[in-house]
């Protein structure tokens, strides 16, 4: 079984750039590309204005749309798109265990802001 290059997507420009980089790396290695988005429902302290359906539907659509865009750019590359629900660092670690390489974009938030906001990439690396 061929292990893919896996890319964690969150919809940010950085994650989409990581997906493009992952696609080129998958072509170079002659392996498939696996795009992954992880959605974790977060309870609100106040009632949300739009409910949870809109964010969940966006979350399900994100990897499919990214895959379609990459298929246009790299027609010879086998690309799959997956959506998972759960804590992103844990799910991405599971995905990484089945992949040749895990690619995660970085928003470049550093210092105190990065510490306070948290980072899926940092938490994923800590789990691995």
LOKELO-74116 format. One line per field, with one value per atom (N, C-alpha, C, CB): x, z, y; atom name; residue number from 1; residue in three letters. Coordinates in Angstrom, 1 decimal. Atoms other than C-alpha are relative to their C-alpha. Glycine has a CB too. Layout:
N
x <- (X, ...)
z <- (Z, ...)
y <- (Y, ...)
a <- (CA, ...)
k <- (NUM, ...)
r <- (Ala, ...)
//
This chain:
128
x <- (0.8, 0.0, 0.9, -1.0, -0.8, 1.4, -0.5, -0.1, 0.3, 1.5, -0.1, 1.0, 0.2, 0.2, 0.8, -1.4, -0.4, 1.5, -1.3, 0.7, 1.3, -1.2, 0.2, -0.4, 0.0, -2.1, -1.2, 0.0, 1.0, -4.0, -0.5, 0.4, 0.5, -6.3, -0.9, -0.9, 1.0, -8.1, -0.6, 0.8, 0.7, -9.1, 0.8, -1.3, -0.8, -6.4, 0.9, 0.9, -0.9, -4.2, 1.3, 0.4, -1.2, -1.3, -0.2, 0.5, 0.3, -3.0, -0.2, -1.2, 0.1, -3.9, 1.3, -1.0, -1.4, -0.3, 0.7, 0.8, -0.6, 0.7, -0.6, -0.3, 0.7, -1.8, 0.7, -1.5, -0.7, -0.1, 1.4, 0.0, -1.3, 3.3, 0.0, 0.7, 0.2, 2.1, -0.3, -1.1, 0.3, 0.7, 1.3, -1.0, -1.3, 4.1, 0.9, 0.7, -0.9, 5.9, -0.6, 0.0, 0.6, 3.4, 0.4, -1.5, -0.5, 4.2, 1.4, -0.3, -1.4, 7.9, 0.3, 0.8, -0.2, 7.6, -0.8, -0.4, 0.8, 5.1, -0.9, 0.8, 1.0, 2.5, -1.2, 0.6, 1.2, -1.1, 0.1, -1.2, 0.1, -2.1, -1.3, 0.0, 1.2, -4.6, -0.2, 0.1, 0.4, -6.3, -0.9, -0.6, 0.8, -7.7, -0.4, 0.8, 0.4, -9.8, -0.7, -1.0, 0.6, -10.8, -0.8, 1.2, 0.9, -13.8, -0.3, -1.3, 0.4, -14.4, -1.0, 1.3, 1.0, -17.6, 0.4, -1.4, -0.3, -17.0, -1.3, 1.1, 1.2, -19.8, 0.3, -0.3, -0.1, -20.5, -0.5, -0.8, 0.5, -21.0, -1.3, 1.1, 1.2, -23.7, -0.5, 0.2, 0.6, -26.1, 0.6, -1.5, -0.5, -24.5, -1.1, 0.8, 1.0, -26.2, -0.5, 0.6, 0.4, -26.2, -0.1, 1.1, 0.0, -26.1, 1.2, -1.2, -1.2, -23.7, 0.0, 0.2, 0.1, -24.9, 0.9, -1.4, -0.8, -23.2, 1.5, -0.2, -1.4, -19.7, 0.3, 0.5, -0.2, -20.1, 0.0, -1.0, 0.0, -21.1, 1.2, -1.3, -1.3, -18.2, 1.1, 0.3, -1.1, -15.9, 0.0, -0.1, 0.1, -17.2, 0.4, -1.4, -0.2, -16.9, 1.5, -0.9, -1.4, -13.4, 1.0, 0.5, -1.0, -11.3, -0.4, 0.1, 0.4, -13.5, 0.3, -1.5, -0.3, -13.1, 1.5, -0.6, -1.4, -9.4, 0.5, 0.7, -0.3, -9.1, -0.3, -0.7, 0.4, -11.0, 1.0, -1.4, -0.9, -8.7, 1.4, 0.2, -1.2, -5.6, 0.0, 0.5, 0.1, -6.9, 0.1, -1.4, -0.2, -7.1, 1.4, -0.8, -1.4, -3.5, 0.9, 0.5, -0.9, -2.1, -0.9, 0.7, 0.9, -4.3, 0.5, -0.4, -0.6, -1.9, 0.1, 1.3, -0.2, -2.0, -1.3, 0.4, 1.1, -4.3, -0.2, 0.2, 0.3, -6.0, -1.3, -0.2, 1.2, -8.4, -0.2, 0.1, 0.4, -10.3, -0.8, -0.8, 0.7, -11.4, -0.3, 0.9, 0.5, -13.3, -0.2, -1.4, 0.1, -13.1, -0.5, 1.4, 0.5, -14.7, 0.8, -1.5, -0.7, -12.7, 1.1, 0.7, -1.1, -9.6, 1.0, 0.6, -0.9, -7.4, 1.3, 0.2, -1.4, -4.0, -0.1, 0.6, 0.1, -5.2, -0.3, -1.0, 0.4, -6.8, 1.1, -1.3, -1.2, -3.8, 1.1, 0.5, -1.0, -1.5, -0.4, 0.1, 0.5, -3.7, 0.3, -1.5, -0.2, -3.5, 1.5, -0.6, -1.5, 0.3, 0.5, 0.7, -0.5, 0.7, -0.2, -0.7, 0.3, -0.7, 0.6, -1.5, -0.6, 1.2, 1.5, -0.5, -1.4, 4.6, 0.5, 0.4, -0.3, 4.6, -1.3, 0.8, 1.1, 2.3, 0.4, -0.5, -0.3, 2.2, -1.1, 0.0, 0.9, 0.6, 0.5, -0.2, -0.4, 0.6, 0.1, -1.0, -0.2, 1.6, -0.4, 1.5, 0.5, -0.1, 1.1, -1.2, -1.1, 3.2, -0.3, 0.2, 0.3, 1.6, 1.1, -1.4, -1.0, 4.4, -0.1, 1.4, -0.1, 5.4, -1.2, 0.1, 1.1, 2.7, -1.3, -0.1, 1.3, -0.1, -0.1, -0.1, 0.1, 0.8, -0.2, 1.3, 0.2, 1.0, -1.4, 1.0, 1.3, -2.3, -1.1, -0.3, 0.9, -4.1, 0.1, 0.2, -0.2, -2.6, 0.3, -1.2, -0.4, -1.4, -0.3, 1.4, 0.3, -2.8, 1.3, -1.0, -1.3, 0.6, 0.9, 0.7, -0.9, 2.5, -0.6, 0.1, 0.6, 0.0, 0.1, -1.5, -0.1, 0.2, 1.4, -0.3, -1.4, 4.0, 0.3, 1.0, -0.1, 3.8, -0.5, -0.6, 0.6, 1.6, 0.8, -1.4, -0.8, 3.9, 1.2, 0.3)
z <- (0.0, 0.0, 0.0, 1.2, 0.1, -1.0, 1.1, -1.4, -1.0, 1.8, -0.6, 1.2, 0.7, 0.7, 0.8, -0.1, -0.6, 1.4, 0.5, -0.9, -0.6, 3.8, 0.4, 1.3, -0.3, 4.3, 0.8, -1.4, -0.8, 7.1, -0.5, 1.5, 0.5, 5.9, 1.1, -1.3, -0.9, 7.9, -0.8, 1.2, 0.8, 5.0, -0.1, 0.5, 0.0, 5.7, -1.3, 1.3, 1.1, 2.9, 0.2, -0.3, -0.3, 4.6, -0.2, 1.4, 0.2, 4.6, -1.4, 0.9, 1.4, 1.0, -0.7, -0.6, 0.5, 0.2, 0.4, 0.5, -0.4, 2.2, -0.9, 1.5, 0.9, 0.1, -1.3, -0.1, 1.3, -3.1, 0.1, -0.5, -0.2, -1.7, 0.2, 1.3, -0.2, -0.6, -1.3, 1.0, 1.3, -4.1, -0.8, -0.8, 0.8, -5.7, 0.6, 0.0, -0.6, -3.1, -0.3, 1.5, 0.4, -3.8, -1.4, 0.2, 1.4, -7.5, 0.0, -0.9, 0.0, -6.8, 0.5, 0.8, -0.6, -4.6, -0.7, 1.5, 0.7, -7.0, 1.0, -0.8, -0.9, -4.2, -0.1, 1.5, 0.0, -3.8, 1.0, 0.3, -0.9, -2.0, 0.8, -0.7, -0.8, 0.9, 0.8, 1.1, -0.6, 2.0, 1.2, -1.0, -1.2, 5.5, 0.7, 1.0, -0.8, 7.4, 1.3, -0.7, -1.3, 11.1, 0.6, 1.0, -0.6, 12.6, 1.4, -0.9, -1.4, 16.3, 0.4, 0.9, -0.5, 17.5, 1.3, 0.1, -1.2, 20.1, 0.6, -0.3, -0.6, 22.5, 0.2, 1.4, -0.1, 22.7, 1.4, -1.1, -1.2, 25.9, -0.2, 0.7, 0.4, 24.1, -1.2, -0.3, 1.2, 21.4, -1.2, 0.0, 1.2, 18.0, -0.9, -0.8, 0.9, 15.4, -1.1, -0.6, 1.2, 12.6, 0.4, -1.1, -0.3, 14.5, -0.4, -0.6, 0.3, 14.0, -1.4, 1.0, 1.4, 10.5, -1.0, -0.5, 1.0, 8.5, 0.2, 0.1, -0.1, 10.0, -0.3, 1.4, 0.3, 9.8, -1.5, 0.7, 1.5, 6.1, -0.7, -0.5, 0.6, 5.3, 0.2, 0.6, -0.4, 7.1, -0.9, 1.5, 0.9, 5.0, -1.4, 0.1, 1.3, 1.8, -0.3, -0.4, 0.1, 2.4, -0.7, 1.3, 0.7, 1.5, -1.4, 0.9, 1.4, -1.5, -1.0, 0.0, 0.9, -3.0, -0.2, 0.6, 0.2, -2.3, -0.9, 1.4, 0.9, -4.0, -1.4, 0.5, 1.4, -7.0, -0.6, 0.0, 0.5, -7.4, -0.3, 1.1, 0.2, -7.0, -1.2, 1.2, 1.2, -9.6, -1.3, 0.1, 1.2, -12.1, -0.2, 0.2, 0.1, -11.4, -0.3, 1.2, 0.0, -11.1, -0.5, 1.4, 0.5, -13.3, 0.1, -1.4, -0.1, -13.0, 1.4, -0.7, -1.4, -9.2, 0.5, 0.8, -0.7, -7.3, 1.3, 0.3, -1.1, -4.7, 0.7, -0.4, -0.8, -1.9, 1.0, 0.7, -0.9, 0.4, 1.2, -0.7, -1.1, 3.9, 1.0, 0.7, -1.1, 6.7, 1.2, -0.4, -1.3, 10.3, 1.1, 0.5, -1.1, 13.5, 1.2, 0.2, -1.2, 16.7, 0.3, -0.1, -0.3, 18.3, -1.2, 1.3, 1.2, 15.3, 0.3, -0.4, -0.1, 16.8, 0.1, 1.3, -0.1, 17.7, -1.3, 1.0, 1.3, 14.3, -0.9, -0.5, 0.9, 12.4, 0.4, 0.1, -0.4, 14.4, -0.6, 1.5, 0.6, 13.3, -1.5, 0.3, 1.5, 9.7, -0.3, -0.5, 0.2, 10.0, 0.1, 1.0, -0.1, 11.1, -1.2, 1.2, 1.2, 7.8, -1.2, -0.2, 1.1, 5.7, -0.1, 0.1, 0.1, 4.3, 0.6, -1.5, -0.4, 5.2, 0.4, -1.1, -0.3, 7.0, -0.2, 1.5, 0.3, 5.8, 0.7, -1.5, -0.7, 8.0, -0.3, 1.5, 0.2, 7.1, 1.3, -0.9, -1.2, 9.6, -0.3, 0.5, 0.2, 10.0, 0.4, 0.8, -0.3, 11.3, 1.3, -1.1, -1.2, 14.6, 1.0, 0.5, -1.0, 17.2, 1.2, -0.7, -1.2, 20.5, 0.9, -0.2, -0.9, 23.1, -0.6, 0.9, 0.7, 20.6, -0.4, -1.2, 0.4, 19.3, 1.2, -0.7, -1.2, 22.8, 0.5, 1.1, -0.5, 23.8, -0.9, 0.2, 1.0, 20.6, -0.1, -1.4, 0.2, 20.4, -1.4, 0.5, 1.3, 17.4, -0.2, -0.3, 0.3, 15.9, -0.5, -1.1, 0.5, 14.2, 1.2, -0.9, -1.2, 17.5, 0.8, 0.9, -0.8, 19.3, -0.7, 0.3, 0.7, 16.6, 0.1, -1.5, -0.2, 16.7, 1.4, -0.4, -1.3, 20.4, 0.3, 1.0, -0.1, 20.0, -0.7, -0.6, 0.8, 17.5, 0.7, -1.4)
y <- (-1.2, 0.0, 1.2, 0.0, -1.2, 3.4, 1.0, 0.6, -1.0, 5.9, 1.4, 0.0, -1.3, 9.4, 1.1, 0.4, -1.3, 12.9, 0.5, 1.0, -0.5, 14.2, 1.4, -0.8, -1.4, 17.8, 0.4, 0.9, -0.5, 19.3, 1.4, 0.1, -1.2, 22.1, 0.7, -0.2, -0.8, 24.9, 1.1, 0.5, -1.0, 27.1, 1.3, 0.3, -1.3, 29.8, 0.0, 0.0, -0.1, 31.0, -0.9, 1.4, 0.8, 29.3, -1.5, 0.3, 1.4, 25.9, -0.3, -0.4, 0.3, 26.2, 0.0, 1.1, 0.0, 27.1, -1.3, 1.2, 1.3, 24.0, -1.1, -0.3, 1.0, 21.9, 0.0, 0.3, -0.1, 23.2, -0.6, 1.4, 0.5, 22.4, -1.5, 0.6, 1.4, 19.0, -0.8, -0.3, 0.6, 18.3, -0.1, 0.9, 0.1, 19.1, -1.1, 1.3, 1.0, 16.9, -1.4, 0.2, 1.3, 14.0, -0.4, 0.1, 0.3, 14.3, -0.4, 1.2, 0.3, 14.3, -1.4, 1.0, 1.3, 11.2, -1.1, 0.1, 0.9, 9.6, -0.8, -1.0, 0.6, 9.0, 0.9, 0.0, -0.8, 10.2, 1.1, -0.9, -1.1, 13.3, -0.2, 1.4, 0.1, 13.2, 1.3, -1.2, -1.2, 16.4, -0.3, 1.0, 0.3, 16.4, 1.3, -0.9, -1.1, 18.9, -0.6, 0.9, 0.5, 18.3, 1.1, -0.4, -0.9, 20.0, -0.5, 0.1, 0.3, 20.1, 1.1, 0.0, -0.9, 21.6, 0.6, -0.8, -0.7, 24.2, 0.6, 1.1, -0.6, 25.1, 1.5, -0.7, -1.5, 28.8, 0.4, 0.7, -0.5, 30.7, 0.7, 0.9, -0.7, 32.6, -0.7, 1.6, 0.7, 31.3, 0.6, 0.2, -0.5, 31.5, 0.6, -1.1, -0.6, 33.7, -0.9, 1.3, 0.8, 31.1, -1.5, 0.2, 1.4, 27.8, -0.7, -0.6, 0.8, 25.0, -0.6, -1.1, 0.6, 23.9, 0.6, 0.0, -0.7, 26.6, -0.3, 1.5, 0.4, 26.0, -1.4, 0.4, 1.4, 22.3, -0.3, -0.9, 0.2, 22.4, 0.6, 0.6, -0.6, 24.7, -0.9, 1.4, 0.9, 22.3, -1.3, -0.4, 1.2, 19.4, 0.3, -0.6, -0.5, 21.4, 0.3, 1.1, -0.5, 22.7, -1.0, 0.4, 0.9, 19.6, -0.4, -1.2, 0.3, 18.8, 1.1, -0.3, -1.1, 22.3, 0.1, 1.3, -0.1, 22.3, -1.1, -0.1, 1.1, 18.9, 0.3, -1.3, -0.3, 20.1, 1.0, 0.6, -1.0, 23.1, -0.6, 1.2, 0.6, 21.0, -1.0, -0.7, 0.9, 18.5, 0.7, -0.8, -0.8, 21.3, 0.3, 1.3, -0.4, 22.3, -1.3, 0.7, 1.2, 18.7, -1.2, -0.3, 1.1, 16.4, -1.4, 0.3, 1.3, 13.5, -0.5, -0.1, 0.4, 13.4, -0.6, 1.2, 0.6, 11.1, 0.8, -1.5, -0.9, 13.3, -0.5, 1.5, 0.3, 12.3, 1.1, -1.4, -1.1, 14.6, -0.6, 1.2, 0.6, 13.6, 1.1, -1.0, -0.8, 15.3, -0.8, 0.8, 0.7, 14.3, 0.9, -0.6, -0.7, 15.4, -0.4, -0.2, 0.3, 15.6, 1.0, -1.4, -1.0, 17.3, -0.1, -0.4, 0.0, 18.3, -0.6, 1.4, 0.6, 17.4, -1.5, 0.5, 1.4, 13.9, -0.7, -0.4, 0.5, 13.3, 0.1, 0.7, -0.2, 14.7, -1.0, 1.4, 1.0, 12.4, -1.4, -0.1, 1.3, 9.4, 0.0, -0.2, -0.1, 10.6, -0.1, 1.4, 0.1, 11.1, -1.4, 0.9, 1.4, 7.5, -0.8, -0.6, 0.7, 6.4, 0.6, -0.2, -0.8, 8.9, -0.1, 1.5, -0.1, 9.2, 1.3, -0.1, -1.3, 12.9, 0.7, 0.8, -0.9, 15.3, 1.4, -0.3, -1.4, 18.9, 0.8, 0.3, -0.9, 21.6, 1.4, -0.3, -1.4, 25.3, 0.7, 0.7, -0.8, 27.9, 1.5, 0.0, -1.4, 31.3, 1.0, 0.3, -0.9, 32.7, 0.8, 0.9, -0.7, 33.8, -0.5, -0.3, 0.3, 33.9, 0.7, 0.1, -0.7, 35.2, -0.3, 1.5, 0.1, 35.8, -0.3, 1.3, 0.3, 35.9, -1.4, 0.9, 1.4, 32.5, -0.9, -0.4, 0.8, 31.1, 0.1, 0.5, -0.1, 32.5, -0.6, 1.5, 0.5, 31.6, -1.5, 0.6, 1.5, 28.1, -0.3, -0.8, 0.3, 26.3, -1.5, 0.3, 1.4, 23.1, -0.7, -0.2, 0.6, 22.5, -0.3, 1.0, 0.2, 22.9, -1.2, 1.2, 1.1, 20.6, -1.3, 0.3, 1.3, 18.0, -0.5, 0.2, 0.4, 18.0, -0.5, 1.2, 0.5, 17.6, -1.4, 1.0, 1.3, 14.6, -1.1, 0.0, 1.0, 12.9, -0.3, 0.5)
a <- (N, CA, C, CB, N, CA, C, CB, N, CA, C, CB, N, CA, C, CB, N, CA, C, CB, N, CA, C, CB, N, CA, C, CB, N, CA, C, CB, N, CA, C, CB, N, CA, C, CB, N, CA, C, CB, N, CA, C, CB, N, CA, C, CB, N, CA, C, CB, N, CA, C, CB, N, CA, C, CB, N, CA, C, CB, N, CA, C, CB, N, CA, C, CB, N, CA, C, CB, N, CA, C, CB, N, CA, C, CB, N, CA, C, CB, N, CA, C, CB, N, CA, C, CB, N, CA, C, CB, N, CA, C, CB, N, CA, C, CB, N, CA, C, CB, N, CA, C, CB, N, CA, C, CB, N, CA, C, CB, N, CA, C, CB, N, CA, C, CB, N, CA, C, CB, N, CA, C, CB, N, CA, C, CB, N, CA, C, CB, N, CA, C, CB, N, CA, C, CB, N, CA, C, CB, N, CA, C, CB, N, CA, C, CB, N, CA, C, CB, N, CA, C, CB, N, CA, C, CB, N, CA, C, CB, N, CA, C, CB, N, CA, C, CB, N, CA, C, CB, N, CA, C, CB, N, CA, C, CB, N, CA, C, CB, N, CA, C, CB, N, CA, C, CB, N, CA, C, CB, N, CA, C, CB, N, CA, C, CB, N, CA, C, CB, N, CA, C, CB, N, CA, C, CB, N, CA, C, CB, N, CA, C, CB, N, CA, C, CB, N, CA, C, CB, N, CA, C, CB, N, CA, C, CB, N, CA, C, CB, N, CA, C, CB, N, CA, C, CB, N, CA, C, CB, N, CA, C, CB, N, CA, C, CB, N, CA, C, CB, N, CA, C, CB, N, CA, C, CB, N, CA, C, CB, N, CA, C, CB, N, CA, C, CB, N, CA, C, CB, N, CA, C, CB, N, CA, C, CB, N, CA, C, CB, N, CA, C, CB, N, CA, C, CB, N, CA, C, CB, N, CA, C, CB, N, CA, C, CB, N, CA, C, CB, N, CA, C, CB, N, CA, C, CB, N, CA, C, CB, N, CA, C, CB, N, CA, C, CB, N, CA, C, CB, N, CA, C, CB, N, CA, C, CB, N, CA, C, CB, N, CA, C, CB, N, CA, C, CB, N, CA, C, CB, N, CA, C, CB, N, CA, C, CB, N, CA, C, CB, N, CA, C, CB, N, CA, C, CB, N, CA, C, CB, N, CA, C, CB, N, CA, C, CB, N, CA, C, CB, N, CA, C, CB, N, CA, C, CB, N, CA, C, CB, N, CA, C, CB, N, CA, C, CB, N, CA, C, CB, N, CA, C, CB, N, CA, C, CB, N, CA, C, CB, N, CA, C, CB, N, CA, C, CB, N, CA, C, CB, N, CA, C, CB, N, CA, C, CB, N, CA, C, CB, N, CA, C, CB, N, CA, C, CB, N, CA, C, CB)
k <- (1, 1, 1, 1, 2, 2, 2, 2, 3, 3, 3, 3, 4, 4, 4, 4, 5, 5, 5, 5, 6, 6, 6, 6, 7, 7, 7, 7, 8, 8, 8, 8, 9, 9, 9, 9, 10, 10, 10, 10, 11, 11, 11, 11, 12, 12, 12, 12, 13, 13, 13, 13, 14, 14, 14, 14, 15, 15, 15, 15, 16, 16, 16, 16, 17, 17, 17, 17, 18, 18, 18, 18, 19, 19, 19, 19, 20, 20, 20, 20, 21, 21, 21, 21, 22, 22, 22, 22, 23, 23, 23, 23, 24, 24, 24, 24, 25, 25, 25, 25, 26, 26, 26, 26, 27, 27, 27, 27, 28, 28, 28, 28, 29, 29, 29, 29, 30, 30, 30, 30, 31, 31, 31, 31, 32, 32, 32, 32, 33, 33, 33, 33, 34, 34, 34, 34, 35, 35, 35, 35, 36, 36, 36, 36, 37, 37, 37, 37, 38, 38, 38, 38, 39, 39, 39, 39, 40, 40, 40, 40, 41, 41, 41, 41, 42, 42, 42, 42, 43, 43, 43, 43, 44, 44, 44, 44, 45, 45, 45, 45, 46, 46, 46, 46, 47, 47, 47, 47, 48, 48, 48, 48, 49, 49, 49, 49, 50, 50, 50, 50, 51, 51, 51, 51, 52, 52, 52, 52, 53, 53, 53, 53, 54, 54, 54, 54, 55, 55, 55, 55, 56, 56, 56, 56, 57, 57, 57, 57, 58, 58, 58, 58, 59, 59, 59, 59, 60, 60, 60, 60, 61, 61, 61, 61, 62, 62, 62, 62, 63, 63, 63, 63, 64, 64, 64, 64, 65, 65, 65, 65, 66, 66, 66, 66, 67, 67, 67, 67, 68, 68, 68, 68, 69, 69, 69, 69, 70, 70, 70, 70, 71, 71, 71, 71, 72, 72, 72, 72, 73, 73, 73, 73, 74, 74, 74, 74, 75, 75, 75, 75, 76, 76, 76, 76, 77, 77, 77, 77, 78, 78, 78, 78, 79, 79, 79, 79, 80, 80, 80, 80, 81, 81, 81, 81, 82, 82, 82, 82, 83, 83, 83, 83, 84, 84, 84, 84, 85, 85, 85, 85, 86, 86, 86, 86, 87, 87, 87, 87, 88, 88, 88, 88, 89, 89, 89, 89, 90, 90, 90, 90, 91, 91, 91, 91, 92, 92, 92, 92, 93, 93, 93, 93, 94, 94, 94, 94, 95, 95, 95, 95, 96, 96, 96, 96, 97, 97, 97, 97, 98, 98, 98, 98, 99, 99, 99, 99, 100, 100, 100, 100, 101, 101, 101, 101, 102, 102, 102, 102, 103, 103, 103, 103, 104, 104, 104, 104, 105, 105, 105, 105, 106, 106, 106, 106, 107, 107, 107, 107, 108, 108, 108, 108, 109, 109, 109, 109, 110, 110, 110, 110, 111, 111, 111, 111, 112, 112, 112, 112, 113, 113, 113, 113, 114, 114, 114, 114, 115, 115, 115, 115, 116, 116, 116, 116, 117, 117, 117, 117, 118, 118, 118, 118, 119, 119, 119, 119, 120, 120, 120, 120, 121, 121, 121, 121, 122, 122, 122, 122, 123, 123, 123, 123, 124, 124, 124, 124, 125, 125, 125, 125, 126, 126, 126, 126, 127, 127, 127, 127, 128, 128, 128, 128)
r <- (Unk, Unk, Unk, Unk, Unk, Unk, Unk, Unk, Unk, Unk, Unk, Unk, Unk, Unk, Unk, Unk, Unk, Unk, Unk, Unk, Unk, Unk, Unk, Unk, Unk, Unk, Unk, Unk, Unk, Unk, Unk, Unk, Unk, Unk, Unk, Unk, Unk, Unk, Unk, Unk, Unk, Unk, Unk, Unk, Unk, Unk, Unk, Unk, Unk, Unk, Unk, Unk, Unk, Unk, Unk, Unk, Unk, Unk, Unk, Unk, Unk, Unk, Unk, Unk, Unk, Unk, Unk, Unk, Unk, Unk, Unk, Unk, Unk, Unk, Unk, Unk, Unk, Unk, Unk, Unk, Unk, Unk, Unk, Unk, Unk, Unk, Unk, Unk, Unk, Unk, Unk, Unk, Unk, Unk, Unk, Unk, Unk, Unk, Unk, Unk, Unk, Unk, Unk, Unk, Unk, Unk, Unk, Unk, Unk, Unk, Unk, Unk, Unk, Unk, Unk, Unk, Unk, Unk, Unk, Unk, Unk, Unk, Unk, Unk, Unk, Unk, Unk, Unk, Unk, Unk, Unk, Unk, Unk, Unk, Unk, Unk, Unk, Unk, Unk, Unk, Unk, Unk, Unk, Unk, Unk, Unk, Unk, Unk, Unk, Unk, Unk, Unk, Unk, Unk, Unk, Unk, Unk, Unk, Unk, Unk, Unk, Unk, Unk, Unk, Unk, Unk, Unk, Unk, Unk, Unk, Unk, Unk, Unk, Unk, Unk, Unk, Unk, Unk, Unk, Unk, Unk, Unk, Unk, Unk, Unk, Unk, Unk, Unk, Unk, Unk, Unk, Unk, Unk, Unk, Unk, Unk, Unk, Unk, Unk, Unk, Unk, Unk, Unk, Unk, Unk, Unk, Unk, Unk, Unk, Unk, Unk, Unk, Unk, Unk, Unk, Unk, Unk, Unk, Unk, Unk, Unk, Unk, Unk, Unk, Unk, Unk, Unk, Unk, Unk, Unk, Unk, Unk, Unk, Unk, Unk, Unk, Unk, Unk, Unk, Unk, Unk, Unk, Unk, Unk, Unk, Unk, Unk, Unk, Unk, Unk, Unk, Unk, Unk, Unk, Unk, Unk, Unk, Unk, Unk, Unk, Unk, Unk, Unk, Unk, Unk, Unk, Unk, Unk, Unk, Unk, Unk, Unk, Unk, Unk, Unk, Unk, Unk, Unk, Unk, Unk, Unk, Unk, Unk, Unk, Unk, Unk, Unk, Unk, Unk, Unk, Unk, Unk, Unk, Unk, Unk, Unk, Unk, Unk, Unk, Unk, Unk, Unk, Unk, Unk, Unk, Unk, Unk, Unk, Unk, Unk, Unk, Unk, Unk, Unk, Unk, Unk, Unk, Unk, Unk, Unk, Unk, Unk, Unk, Unk, Unk, Unk, Unk, Unk, Unk, Unk, Unk, Unk, Unk, Unk, Unk, Unk, Unk, Unk, Unk, Unk, Unk, Unk, Unk, Unk, Unk, Unk, Unk, Unk, Unk, Unk, Unk, Unk, Unk, Unk, Unk, Unk, Unk, Unk, Unk, Unk, Unk, Unk, Unk, Unk, Unk, Unk, Unk, Unk, Unk, Unk, Unk, Unk, Unk, Unk, Unk, Unk, Unk, Unk, Unk, Unk, Unk, Unk, Unk, Unk, Unk, Unk, Unk, Unk, Unk, Unk, Unk, Unk, Unk, Unk, Unk, Unk, Unk, Unk, Unk, Unk, Unk, Unk, Unk, Unk, Unk, Unk, Unk, Unk, Unk, Unk, Unk, Unk, Unk, Unk, Unk, Unk, Unk, Unk, Unk, Unk, Unk, Unk, Unk, Unk, Unk, Unk, Unk, Unk, Unk, Unk, Unk, Unk, Unk, Unk, Unk, Unk, Unk, Unk, Unk, Unk, Unk, Unk, Unk, Unk, Unk, Unk, Unk, Unk, Unk, Unk, Unk, Unk, Unk, Unk, Unk, Unk, Unk, Unk, Unk, Unk, Unk, Unk, Unk, Unk, Unk, Unk, Unk, Unk, Unk, Unk, Unk, Unk, Unk, Unk, Unk, Unk, Unk, Unk, Unk, Unk, Unk, Unk, Unk, Unk, Unk, Unk, Unk, Unk, Unk, Unk, Unk, Unk, Unk, Unk, Unk, Unk, Unk, Unk, Unk, Unk, Unk, Unk, Unk, Unk, Unk, Unk, Unk, Unk, Unk, Unk, Unk, Unk)
//
